[in-house]
């Protein structure tokens, strides 16, 4: 990772994602279709940078967020990102960033919609995903 990317690693995943969710709750609209989500989502349109944690040679992508919940966020990109890719999402307006894992990537009009689940902020040997409060853990 470049020095600039390392400098953007401020705060914990929880602090940044809660702040982002609070901003979206205050300014965005709540997703009213409760049947399709485990957690409430809010619209949140902001510019972000997507950095690839496990591949320092990969060029960061610029993307736009679509929505956010306590467990993750959706972004729009111009290129596909493989499922299970570990990424760092940084807002372009601040130095806040969070780590996440790509859970799905679907082609959409003009690009791709990517669903990212927030993961723990400190690396672990297994890179375990933080379970959702509604998810059954075996």
Secondary structure, DSSP 8 states (H G I E B T S, - for coil): --HHHHHT-BS-HHHHHHHHHHHHHHHS-B---GGG-SS--EE---EEEEEETT-TTS--EEEEEEEE-SSEEEEEESS---TT-EEEEEESSSSBEEEEEEEEEEEETTEEEEEEEE--SS--TT------TTS---
